[in-house]
Amino acid sequence: MKARVTITLKNGVLDPQGKAIHHALEGLGFSGVEDVRAGKVIELDLAEGASEDDVDAMCRKLLANTVIENYAIEMVD
Amino acid sequence: MKARVTITLKNGVLDPQGKAIHHALEGLGFSGVEDVRAGKVIELDLAEGASEDDVDAMCRKLLANTVIENYAIEMVD
């Protein structure tokens, strides 16, 4: 069983990585970009019997900094 | 218009970040994890008229290292 966790910064939190990507894209001539937000995706191969609650606990304890980040869990069979 | 680009390492490419996360999860007592792969997600706010081809060019020129990474583009209206 697989789980995919997508972690993104909460709105209003400054995203220097996104700003740097935005600036670089403009430098390469891509003018149609208004904003860029960068985040993480973590793919977990889980043993049988692992549940979404387990993944949620992993997110709260390690994978995401819940003060400044949102996380979304997608269970993939 | 928004685009979401998910960038993951190709199979067979060593993922030290994933290994470190896996090791940390086990240290926290999460035993049901068999493998962990870490990647990036980049959300782009695009001006009207920007197309998926533009985003593909951004991926090939900057966002993804196509030698070791795969990228997937999702256009979100």
Backbone of each chain as nested JSON, in Angstrom:
{
  "chains": [
    {"id": "A", "residues": [
      {"number": 1, "name": "MET", "atoms": {"N": [0.85, -1.198, 0.0], "CA": [0.0, 0.0, 0.0], "C": [0.89, 1.254, 0.0]}},
      {"number": 2, "name": "LYS", "atoms": {"N": [0.473, 2.263, -0.746], "CA": [1.273, 3.495, -0.809], "C": [0.45, 4.661, -0.283]}},
      {"number": 3, "name": "ALA", "atoms": {"N": [1.171, 5.654, 0.257], "CA": [0.52, 6.908, 0.648], "C": [1.356, 8.027, 0.065]}},
      {"number": 4, "name": "ARG", "atoms": {"N": [0.658, 9.059, -0.428], "CA": [1.388, 10.226, -0.93], "C": [1.014, 11.428, -0.067]}},
      {"number": 5, "name": "VAL", "atoms": {"N": [2.014, 12.058, 0.549], "CA": [1.791, 13.218, 1.416], "C": [2.308, 14.461, 0.693]}},
      {"number": 6, "name": "THR", "atoms": {"N": [1.413, 15.434, 0.492], "CA": [1.818, 16.693, -0.136], "C": [1.841, 17.774, 0.938]}},
      {"number": 7, "name": "ILE", "atoms": {"N": [2.988, 18.418, 1.08], "CA": [3.189, 19.414, 2.134], "C": [3.442, 20.772, 1.494]}},
      {"number": 8, "name": "THR", "atoms": {"N": [2.593, 21.746, 1.812], "CA": [2.75, 23.082, 1.24], "C": [2.716, 24.123, 2.353]}},
      {"number": 9, "name": "LEU", "atoms": {"N": [3.326, 25.255, 2.074], "CA": [3.337, 26.317, 3.072], "C": [1.935, 26.909, 3.194]}},
      {"number": 10, "name": "LYS", "atoms": {"N": [1.566, 27.307, 4.425], "CA": [0.273, 27.957, 4.621], "C": [0.28, 29.315, 3.919]}},
      {"number": 11, "name": "ASN", "atoms": {"N": [-0.922, 29.793, 3.544], "CA": [-1.018, 31.117, 2.927], "C": [-0.478, 32.161, 3.898]}},
      {"number": 12, "name": "GLY", "atoms": {"N": [0.212, 33.137, 3.335], "CA": [0.719, 34.218, 4.187], "C": [2.117, 33.944, 4.701]}},
      {"number": 13, "name": "VAL", "atoms": {"N": [2.573, 32.71, 4.618], "CA": [3.939, 32.388, 5.039], "C": [4.877, 32.705, 3.872]}},
      {"number": 14, "name": "LEU", "atoms": {"N": [5.925, 33.459, 4.136], "CA": [6.876, 33.846, 3.08], "C": [7.544, 32.595, 2.505]}},
      {"number": 15, "name": "ASP", "atoms": {"N": [7.664, 32.567, 1.172], "CA": [8.231, 31.387, 0.503], "C": [9.463, 31.809, -0.313]}},
      {"number": 16, "name": "PRO", "atoms": {"N": [10.628, 31.915, 0.322], "CA": [11.821, 32.371, -0.396], "C": [12.2, 31.46, -1.566]}},
      {"number": 17, "name": "GLN", "atoms": {"N": [11.949, 30.154, -1.388], "CA": [12.28, 29.215, -2.478], "C": [11.392, 29.502, -3.697]}},
      {"number": 18, "name": "GLY", "atoms": {"N": [10.127, 29.742, -3.434], "CA": [9.202, 30.079, -4.522], "C": [9.598, 31.377, -5.211]}},
      {"number": 19, "name": "LYS", "atoms": {"N": [9.996, 32.351, -4.403], "CA": [10.421, 33.648, -4.97], "C": [11.658, 33.442, -5.865]}},
      {"number": 20, "name": "ALA", "atoms": {"N": [12.582, 32.625, -5.405], "CA": [13.819, 32.396, -6.192], "C": [13.478, 31.712, -7.516]}},
      {"number": 21, "name": "ILE", "atoms": {"N": [12.553, 30.737, -7.473], "CA": [12.155, 30.039, -8.709], "C": [11.47, 31.033, -9.652]}},
      {"number": 22, "name": "HIS", "atoms": {"N": [10.597, 31.861, -9.073], "CA": [9.878, 32.86, -9.868], "C": [10.875, 33.794, -10.576]}},
      {"number": 23, "name": "HIS", "atoms": {"N": [11.826, 34.25, -9.813], "CA": [12.842, 35.18, -10.354], "C": [13.64, 34.495, -11.467]}},
      {"number": 24, "name": "ALA", "atoms": {"N": [13.994, 33.23, -11.258], "CA": [14.794, 32.501, -12.264], "C": [13.973, 32.266, -13.533]}},
      {"number": 25, "name": "LEU", "atoms": {"N": [12.686, 31.953, -13.368], "CA": [11.838, 31.739, -14.55], "C": [11.766, 33.026, -15.387]}},
      {"number": 26, "name": "GLU", "atoms": {"N": [11.619, 34.154, -14.689], "CA": [11.559, 35.417, -15.433], "C": [12.886, 35.686, -16.134]}},
      {"number": 27, "name": "GLY", "atoms": {"N": [13.973, 35.346, -15.466], "CA": [15.286, 35.515, -16.085], "C": [15.468, 34.664, -17.33]}},
      {"number": 28, "name": "LEU", "atoms": {"N": [14.715, 33.544, -17.391], "CA": [14.807, 32.674, -18.572], "C": [13.804, 33.102, -19.65]}},
      {"number": 29, "name": "GLY", "atoms": {"N": [13.055, 34.175, -19.343], "CA": [12.15, 34.697, -20.37], "C": [10.708, 34.212, -20.25]}},
      {"number": 30, "name": "PHE", "atoms": {"N": [10.372, 33.513, -19.163], "CA": [8.981, 33.079, -18.964], "C": [8.238, 34.209, -18.247]}},
      {"number": 31, "name": "SER", "atoms": {"N": [7.521, 35.025, -19.026], "CA": [6.919, 36.221, -18.413], "C": [5.524, 35.938, -17.86]}},
      {"number": 32, "name": "GLY", "atoms": {"N": [4.886, 34.834, -18.251], "CA": [3.478, 34.61, -17.874], "C": [3.277, 34.009, -16.503]}},
      {"number": 33, "name": "VAL", "atoms": {"N": [4.241, 34.157, -15.601], "CA": [4.142, 33.538, -14.267], "C": [3.875, 34.633, -13.244]}},
      {"number": 34, "name": "GLU", "atoms": {"N": [2.738, 34.494, -12.511], "CA": [2.381, 35.539, -11.54], "C": [2.914, 35.217, -10.152]}},
      {"number": 35, "name": "ASP", "atoms": {"N": [2.9, 33.925, -9.771], "CA": [3.418, 33.57, -8.44], "C": [3.862, 32.112, -8.463]}},
      {"number": 36, "name": "VAL", "atoms": {"N": [4.801, 31.775, -7.585], "CA": [5.311, 30.4, -7.49], "C": [5.362, 30.013, -6.01]}},
      {"number": 37, "name": "ARG", "atoms": {"N": [4.823, 28.83, -5.679], "CA": [4.903, 28.324, -4.31], "C": [5.547, 26.94, -4.375]}},
      {"number": 38, "name": "ALA", "atoms": {"N": [6.558, 26.728, -3.578], "CA": [7.261, 25.434, -3.593], "C": [6.872, 24.626, -2.351]}},
      {"number": 39, "name": "GLY", "atoms": {"N": [6.78, 23.297, -2.532], "CA": [6.442, 22.427, -1.405], "C": [7.108, 21.079, -1.577]}},
      {"number": 40, "name": "LYS", "atoms": {"N": [6.713, 20.125, -0.728], "CA": [7.324, 18.795, -0.759], "C": [6.259, 17.724, -1.021]}},
      {"number": 41, "name": "VAL", "atoms": {"N": [6.693, 16.641, -1.66], "CA": [5.813, 15.472, -1.784], "C": [6.607, 14.271, -1.276]}},
      {"number": 42, "name": "ILE", "atoms": {"N": [5.997, 13.487, -0.396], "CA": [6.675, 12.328, 0.189], "C": [5.829, 11.092, -0.099]}},
      {"number": 43, "name": "GLU", "atoms": {"N": [6.456, 10.131, -0.761], "CA": [5.744, 8.884, -1.09], "C": [6.195, 7.789, -0.133]}},
      {"number": 44, "name": "LEU", "atoms": {"N": [5.238, 7.18, 0.55], "CA": [5.521, 6.166, 1.562], "C": [5.018, 4.806, 1.08]}},
      {"number": 45, "name": "ASP", "atoms": {"N": [5.909, 3.812, 1.087], "CA": [5.481, 2.423, 0.883], "C": [5.187, 1.862, 2.271]}},
      {"number": 46, "name": "LEU", "atoms": {"N": [3.906, 1.472, 2.482], "CA": [3.492, 1.037, 3.816], "C": [3.24, -0.465, 3.837]}},
      {"number": 47, "name": "ALA", "atoms": {"N": [3.517, -1.077, 4.985], "CA": [3.205, -2.494, 5.181], "C": [1.692, -2.642, 5.267]}},
      {"number": 48, "name": "GLU", "atoms": {"N": [1.193, -3.858, 4.945], "CA": [-0.249, -4.122, 5.058], "C": [-0.721, -3.771, 6.468]}},
      {"number": 49, "name": "GLY", "atoms": {"N": [-1.912, -3.189, 6.558], "CA": [-2.45, -2.909, 7.894], "C": [-2.178, -1.497, 8.362]}},
      {"number": 50, "name": "ALA", "atoms": {"N": [-1.243, -0.794, 7.694], "CA": [-0.986, 0.597, 8.08], "C": [-2.209, 1.411, 7.658]}},
      {"number": 51, "name": "SER", "atoms": {"N": [-2.58, 2.391, 8.46], "CA": [-3.814, 3.142, 8.168], "C": [-3.49, 4.613, 7.935]}},
      {"number": 52, "name": "GLU", "atoms": {"N": [-4.54, 5.352, 7.489], "CA": [-4.346, 6.788, 7.263], "C": [-4.042, 7.505, 8.579]}},
      {"number": 53, "name": "ASP", "atoms": {"N": [-4.563, 6.965, 9.673], "CA": [-4.274, 7.571, 10.977], "C": [-2.778, 7.481, 11.298]}},
      {"number": 54, "name": "ASP", "atoms": {"N": [-2.167, 6.348, 10.91], "CA": [-0.716, 6.214, 11.129], "C": [0.028, 7.301, 10.342]}},
      {"number": 55, "name": "VAL", "atoms": {"N": [-0.389, 7.494, 9.081], "CA": [0.283, 8.483, 8.229], "C": [0.054, 9.881, 8.803]}},
      {"number": 56, "name": "ASP", "atoms": {"N": [-1.147, 10.109, 9.323], "CA": [-1.438, 11.417, 9.917], "C": [-0.526, 11.671, 11.116]}},
      {"number": 57, "name": "ALA", "atoms": {"N": [-0.305, 10.64, 11.905], "CA": [0.589, 10.787, 13.063], "C": [2.022, 11.045, 12.597]}},
      {"number": 58, "name": "MET", "atoms": {"N": [2.434, 10.39, 11.507], "CA": [3.773, 10.633, 10.959], "C": [3.904, 12.09, 10.516]}},
      {"number": 59, "name": "CYS", "atoms": {"N": [2.836, 12.617, 9.913], "CA": [2.866, 14.013, 9.452], "C": [2.993, 14.954, 10.64]}},
      {"number": 60, "name": "ARG", "atoms": {"N": [2.143, 14.738, 11.671], "CA": [2.164, 15.659, 12.814], "C": [3.481, 15.558, 13.579]}},
      {"number": 61, "name": "LYS", "atoms": {"N": [4.078, 14.36, 13.639], "CA": [5.296, 14.212, 14.456], "C": [6.581, 14.558, 13.715]}},
      {"number": 62, "name": "LEU", "atoms": {"N": [6.564, 14.333, 12.364], "CA": [7.859, 14.503, 11.665], "C": [7.771, 15.216, 10.314]}},
      {"number": 63, "name": "LEU", "atoms": {"N": [6.86, 14.736, 9.466], "CA": [6.942, 15.136, 8.054], "C": [6.581, 16.606, 7.832]}},
      {"number": 64, "name": "ALA", "atoms": {"N": [5.643, 17.13, 8.611], "CA": [5.221, 18.517, 8.37], "C": [5.424, 19.369, 9.614]}},
      {"number": 65, "name": "ASN", "atoms": {"N": [5.775, 20.618, 9.418], "CA": [5.821, 21.582, 10.524], "C": [4.46, 22.267, 10.545]}},
      {"number": 66, "name": "THR", "atoms": {"N": [3.581, 21.78, 11.38], "CA": [2.173, 22.187, 11.311], "C": [1.964, 23.65, 11.688]}},
      {"number": 67, "name": "VAL", "atoms": {"N": [3.015, 24.319, 12.193], "CA": [2.866, 25.752, 12.495], "C": [2.798, 26.544, 11.181]}},
      {"number": 68, "name": "ILE", "atoms": {"N": [3.61, 26.163, 10.2], "CA": [3.678, 26.945, 8.958], "C": [3.299, 26.135, 7.716]}},
      {"number": 69, "name": "GLU", "atoms": {"N": [3.037, 24.849, 7.904], "CA": [2.751, 24.025, 6.726], "C": [1.396, 23.318, 6.827]}},
      {"number": 70, "name": "ASN", "atoms": {"N": [0.756, 23.133, 5.656], "CA": [-0.423, 22.28, 5.537], "C": [0.035, 20.947, 4.942]}},
      {"number": 71, "name": "TYR", "atoms": {"N": [-0.672, 19.868, 5.267], "CA": [-0.346, 18.586, 4.616], "C": [-1.625, 17.912, 4.151]}},
      {"number": 72, "name": "ALA", "atoms": {"N": [-1.501, 17.185, 3.024], "CA": [-2.648, 16.444, 2.491], "C": [-2.191, 15.016, 2.244]}},
      {"number": 73, "name": "ILE", "atoms": {"N": [-3.024, 14.062, 2.695], "CA": [-2.668, 12.647, 2.592], "C": [-3.543, 11.989, 1.533]}},
      {"number": 74, "name": "GLU", "atoms": {"N": [-2.9, 11.239, 0.65], "CA": [-3.623, 10.507, -0.4], "C": [-3.2, 9.046, -0.292]}},
      {"number": 75, "name": "MET", "atoms": {"N": [-4.149, 8.165, 0.088], "CA": [-3.829, 6.738, 0.177], "C": [-3.976, 6.126, -1.21]}},
      {"number": 76, "name": "VAL", "atoms": {"N": [-2.952, 5.457, -1.683], "CA": [-2.941, 4.896, -3.048], "C": [-2.785, 3.385, -2.931]}},
      {"number": 77, "name": "ASP", "atoms": {"N": [-3.777, 2.599, -3.389], "CA": [-3.672, 1.131, -3.216], "C": [-2.717, 0.492, -4.194]}}
    ]},
    {"id": "B", "residues": [
      {"number": 1, "name": "MET", "atoms": {"N": [-5.181, 31.151, -13.77], "CA": [-5.001, 29.708, -13.997], "C": [-3.81, 29.217, -13.174]}},
      {"number": 2, "name": "LYS", "atoms": {"N": [-3.92, 28.01, -12.652], "CA": [-2.846, 27.428, -11.831], "C": [-2.334, 26.151, -12.492]}},
      {"number": 3, "name": "ALA", "atoms": {"N": [-1.052, 25.861, -12.239], "CA": [-0.477, 24.578, -12.652], "C": [0.261, 24.012, -11.447]}},
      {"number": 4, "name": "ARG", "atoms": {"N": [0.144, 22.686, -11.307], "CA": [0.872, 22.038, -10.215], "C": [1.857, 21.046, -10.83]}},
      {"number": 5, "name": "VAL", "atoms": {"N": [3.136, 21.241, -10.543], "CA": [4.188, 20.372, -11.09], "C": [4.72, 19.496, -9.955]}},
      {"number": 6, "name": "THR", "atoms": {"N": [4.631, 18.18, -10.128], "CA": [5.161, 17.25, -9.137], "C": [6.439, 16.627, -9.697]}},
      {"number": 7, "name": "ILE", "atoms": {"N": [7.521, 16.785, -8.958], "CA": [8.837, 16.321, -9.418], "C": [9.334, 15.224, -8.48]}},
      {"number": 8, "name": "THR", "atoms": {"N": [9.584, 14.05, -9.033], "CA": [10.051, 12.924, -8.217], "C": [11.296, 12.313, -8.852]}},
      {"number": 9, "name": "LEU", "atoms": {"N": [12.102, 11.675, -8.016], "CA": [13.303, 11.044, -8.543], "C": [12.921, 9.816, -9.371]}},
      {"number": 10, "name": "LYS", "atoms": {"N": [13.684, 9.559, -10.431], "CA": [13.436, 8.369, -11.252], "C": [13.763, 7.119, -10.423]}},
      {"number": 11, "name": "ASN", "atoms": {"N": [13.117, 6.002, -10.782], "CA": [13.413, 4.753, -10.085], "C": [14.891, 4.419, -10.258]}},
      {"number": 12, "name": "GLY", "atoms": {"N": [15.478, 3.886, -9.176], "CA": [16.883, 3.488, -9.284], "C": [17.837, 4.592, -8.855]}},
      {"number": 13, "name": "VAL", "atoms": {"N": [17.347, 5.826, -8.791], "CA": [18.218, 6.92, -8.34], "C": [18.194, 6.934, -6.814]}},
      {"number": 14, "name": "LEU", "atoms": {"N": [19.371, 6.956, -6.198], "CA": [19.474, 6.945, -4.737], "C": [18.803, 8.199, -4.164]}},
      {"number": 15, "name": "ASP", "atoms": {"N": [18.026, 7.999, -3.078], "CA": [17.289, 9.118, -2.48], "C": [17.706, 9.281, -1.013]}},
      {"number": 16, "name": "PRO", "atoms": {"N": [18.814, 9.971, -0.766], "CA": [19.29, 10.105, 0.625], "C": [18.283, 10.801, 1.55]}},
      {"number": 17, "name": "GLN", "atoms": {"N": [17.527, 11.759, 0.976], "CA": [16.53, 12.448, 1.802], "C": [15.442, 11.456, 2.241]}},
      {"number": 18, "name": "GLY", "atoms": {"N": [15.011, 10.625, 1.295], "CA": [14.016, 9.611, 1.63], "C": [14.533, 8.628, 2.682]}},
      {"number": 19, "name": "LYS", "atoms": {"N": [15.797, 8.254, 2.528], "CA": [16.405, 7.323, 3.502], "C": [16.431, 7.966, 4.898]}},
      {"number": 20, "name": "ALA", "atoms": {"N": [16.785, 9.25, 4.945], "CA": [16.868, 9.947, 6.243], "C": [15.492, 10.017, 6.89]}},
      {"number": 21, "name": "ILE", "atoms": {"N": [14.457, 10.293, 6.089], "CA": [13.09, 10.361, 6.623], "C": [12.673, 8.984, 7.127]}},
      {"number": 22, "name": "HIS", "atoms": {"N": [12.988, 7.964, 6.337], "CA": [12.646, 6.592, 6.722], "C": [13.293, 6.231, 8.058]}},
      {"number": 23, "name": "HIS", "atoms": {"N": [14.559, 6.552, 8.181], "CA": [15.309, 6.265, 9.407], "C": [14.697, 7.01, 10.602]}},
      {"number": 24, "name": "ALA", "atoms": {"N": [14.316, 8.275, 10.378], "CA": [13.74, 9.079, 11.47], "C": [12.373, 8.536, 11.878]}},
      {"number": 25, "name": "LEU", "atoms": {"N": [11.582, 8.114, 10.89], "CA": [10.262, 7.55, 11.219], "C": [10.426, 6.297, 12.083]}},
      {"number": 26, "name": "GLU", "atoms": {"N": [11.38, 5.458, 11.729], "CA": [11.598, 4.245, 12.527], "C": [12.062, 4.61, 13.925]}},
      {"number": 27, "name": "GLY", "atoms": {"N": [12.877, 5.653, 14.013], "CA": [13.329, 6.105, 15.328], "C": [12.19, 6.598, 16.198]}},
      {"number": 28, "name": "LEU", "atoms": {"N": [11.126, 7.073, 15.544], "CA": [9.971, 7.564, 16.309], "C": [8.977, 6.428, 16.597]}},
      {"number": 29, "name": "GLY", "atoms": {"N": [9.34, 5.209, 16.135], "CA": [8.494, 4.061, 16.466], "C": [7.489, 3.679, 15.393]}},
      {"number": 30, "name": "PHE", "atoms": {"N": [7.572, 4.32, 14.198], "CA": [6.663, 3.949, 13.104], "C": [7.307, 2.776, 12.352]}},
      {"number": 31, "name": "SER", "atoms": {"N": [6.874, 1.561, 12.662], "CA": [7.572, 0.397, 12.083], "C": [6.969, -0.033, 10.751]}},
      {"number": 32, "name": "GLY", "atoms": {"N": [5.766, 0.428, 10.423], "CA": [5.071, -0.089, 9.226], "C": [5.475, 0.569, 7.924]}},
      {"number": 33, "name": "VAL", "atoms": {"N": [6.658, 1.186, 7.885], "CA": [7.081, 1.913, 6.664], "C": [8.171, 1.101, 5.968]}},
      {"number": 34, "name": "GLU", "atoms": {"N": [7.916, 0.764, 4.688], "CA": [8.881, -0.065, 3.948], "C": [9.858, 0.776, 3.138]}},
      {"number": 35, "name": "ASP", "atoms": {"N": [9.386, 1.896, 2.579], "CA": [10.29, 2.757, 1.806], "C": [9.717, 4.169, 1.785]}},
      {"number": 36, "name": "VAL", "atoms": {"N": [10.602, 5.143, 1.63], "CA": [10.175, 6.543, 1.575], "C": [10.894, 7.207, 0.397]}},
      {"number": 37, "name": "ARG", "atoms": {"N": [10.155, 7.927, -0.442], "CA": [10.766, 8.688, -1.547], "C": [10.311, 10.134, -1.402]}},
      {"number": 38, "name": "ALA", "atoms": {"N": [11.257, 11.054, -1.433], "CA": [10.93, 12.475, -1.268], "C": [11.021, 13.17, -2.622]}},
      {"number": 39, "name": "GLY", "atoms": {"N": [10.132, 14.148, -2.839], "CA": [10.159, 14.907, -4.095], "C": [9.687, 16.331, -3.833]}},
      {"number": 40, "name": "LYS", "atoms": {"N": [9.445, 17.067, -4.945], "CA": [9.032, 18.48, -4.825], "C": [7.688, 18.68, -5.519]}},
      {"number": 41, "name": "VAL", "atoms": {"N": [6.947, 19.665, -5.006], "CA": [5.73, 20.077, -5.709], "C": [5.814, 21.595, -5.858]}},
      {"number": 42, "name": "ILE", "atoms": {"N": [5.586, 22.076, -7.077], "CA": [5.693, 23.514, -7.354], "C": [4.359, 23.984, -7.921]}},
      {"number": 43, "name": "GLU", "atoms": {"N": [3.757, 24.958, -7.248], "CA": [2.472, 25.491, -7.707], "C": [2.714, 26.833, -8.397]}},
      {"number": 44, "name": "LEU", "atoms": {"N": [2.264, 26.928, -9.627], "CA": [2.483, 28.134, -10.436], "C": [1.154, 28.84, -10.675]}},
      {"number": 45, "name": "ASP", "atoms": {"N": [1.1, 30.141, -10.351], "CA": [-0.044, 30.98, -10.763], "C": [0.326, 31.569, -12.126]}},
      {"number": 46, "name": "LEU", "atoms": {"N": [-0.462, 31.228, -13.141], "CA": [-0.115, 31.634, -14.507], "C": [-1.079, 32.707, -15.006]}},
      {"number": 47, "name": "ALA", "atoms": {"N": [-0.553, 33.612, -15.83], "CA": [-1.402, 34.622, -16.477], "C": [-2.279, 33.91, -17.511]}},
      {"number": 48, "name": "GLU", "atoms": {"N": [-3.434, 34.561, -17.851], "CA": [-4.311, 33.99, -18.881], "C": [-3.507, 33.76, -20.162]}},
      {"number": 49, "name": "GLY", "atoms": {"N": [-3.816, 32.638, -20.824], "CA": [-3.135, 32.413, -22.105], "C": [-1.908, 31.533, -21.981]}},
      {"number": 50, "name": "ALA", "atoms": {"N": [-1.416, 31.337, -20.745], "CA": [-0.261, 30.44, -20.595], "C": [-0.751, 29.012, -20.839]}},
      {"number": 51, "name": "SER", "atoms": {"N": [0.062, 28.211, -21.47], "CA": [-0.391, 26.858, -21.852], "C": [0.458, 25.797, -21.153]}},
      {"number": 52, "name": "GLU", "atoms": {"N": [0.01, 24.524, -21.287], "CA": [0.766, 23.423, -20.692], "C": [2.146, 23.3, -21.337]}},
      {"number": 53, "name": "ASP", "atoms": {"N": [2.217, 23.69, -22.617], "CA": [3.529, 23.648, -23.297], "C": [4.518, 24.61, -22.629]}},
      {"number": 54, "name": "ASP", "atoms": {"N": [3.993, 25.777, -22.216], "CA": [4.874, 26.73, -21.516], "C": [5.4, 26.094, -20.221]}},
      {"number": 55, "name": "VAL", "atoms": {"N": [4.503, 25.444, -19.486], "CA": [4.902, 24.827, -18.209], "C": [5.895, 23.698, -18.474]}},
      {"number": 56, "name": "ASP", "atoms": {"N": [5.682, 22.965, -19.562], "CA": [6.607, 21.874, -19.917], "C": [7.997, 22.433, -20.194]}},
      {"number": 57, "name": "ALA", "atoms": {"N": [8.025, 23.574, -20.895], "CA": [9.325, 24.207, -21.183], "C": [9.986, 24.67, -19.882]}},
      {"number": 58, "name": "MET", "atoms": {"N": [9.183, 25.202, -18.94], "CA": [9.737, 25.622, -17.646], "C": [10.346, 24.418, -16.918]}},
      {"number": 59, "name": "CYS", "atoms": {"N": [9.671, 23.277, -17.008], "CA": [10.165, 22.063, -16.342], "C": [11.489, 21.633, -16.963]}},
      {"number": 60, "name": "ARG", "atoms": {"N": [11.522, 21.597, -18.292], "CA": [12.739, 21.092, -18.952], "C": [13.91, 22.051, -18.763]}},
      {"number": 61, "name": "LYS", "atoms": {"N": [13.618, 23.389, -18.697], "CA": [14.723, 24.36, -18.601], "C": [15.183, 24.61, -17.167]}},
      {"number": 62, "name": "LEU", "atoms": {"N": [14.21, 24.496, -16.194], "CA": [14.607, 24.928, -14.837], "C": [14.13, 24.004, -13.722]}},
      {"number": 63, "name": "LEU", "atoms": {"N": [12.822, 23.695, -13.731], "CA": [12.222, 23.106, -12.533], "C": [12.697, 21.671, -12.264]}},
      {"number": 64, "name": "ALA", "atoms": {"N": [12.918, 20.915, -13.316], "CA": [13.301, 19.504, -13.1], "C": [14.651, 19.198, -13.744]}},
      {"number": 65, "name": "ASN", "atoms": {"N": [15.416, 18.351, -13.096], "CA": [16.666, 17.847, -13.701], "C": [16.288, 16.545, -14.411]}},
      {"number": 66, "name": "THR", "atoms": {"N": [16.042, 16.64, -15.68], "CA": [15.432, 15.514, -16.414], "C": [16.357, 14.299, -16.501]}},
      {"number": 67, "name": "VAL", "atoms": {"N": [17.619, 14.462, -16.1], "CA": [18.522, 13.294, -16.104], "C": [18.12, 12.336, -14.978]}},
      {"number": 68, "name": "ILE", "atoms": {"N": [17.764, 12.877, -13.815], "CA": [17.47, 12.008, -12.662], "C": [16.05, 12.172, -12.133]}},
      {"number": 69, "name": "GLU", "atoms": {"N": [15.286, 13.112, -12.709], "CA": [13.949, 13.363, -12.166], "C": [12.859, 13.217, -13.229]}},
      {"number": 70, "name": "ASN", "atoms": {"N": [11.682, 12.742, -12.788], "CA": [10.471, 12.763, -13.609], "C": [9.635, 13.959, -13.169]}},
      {"number": 71, "name": "TYR", "atoms": {"N": [8.826, 14.51, -14.085], "CA": [7.911, 15.569, -13.67], "C": [6.525, 15.296, -14.249]}},
      {"number": 72, "name": "ALA", "atoms": {"N": [5.513, 15.714, -13.478], "CA": [4.129, 15.558, -13.937], "C": [3.443, 16.908, -13.785]}},
      {"number": 73, "name": "ILE", "atoms": {"N": [2.717, 17.296, -14.832], "CA": [2.071, 18.616, -14.845], "C": [0.566, 18.431, -14.72]}},
      {"number": 74, "name": "GLU", "atoms": {"N": [-0.036, 19.206, -13.827], "CA": [-1.485, 19.159, -13.637], "C": [-1.992, 20.596, -13.785]}},
      {"number": 75, "name": "MET", "atoms": {"N": [-2.773, 20.85, -14.837], "CA": [-3.319, 22.207, -15.016], "C": [-4.602, 22.32, -14.198]}},
      {"number": 76, "name": "VAL", "atoms": {"N": [-4.688, 23.321, -13.337], "CA": [-5.82, 23.492, -12.42], "C": [-6.497, 24.819, -12.751]}},
      {"number": 77, "name": "ASP", "atoms": {"N": [-7.783, 24.775, -13.184], "CA": [-8.409, 26.058, -13.575], "C": [-8.824, 26.896, -12.394]}}
    ]}
  ]
}
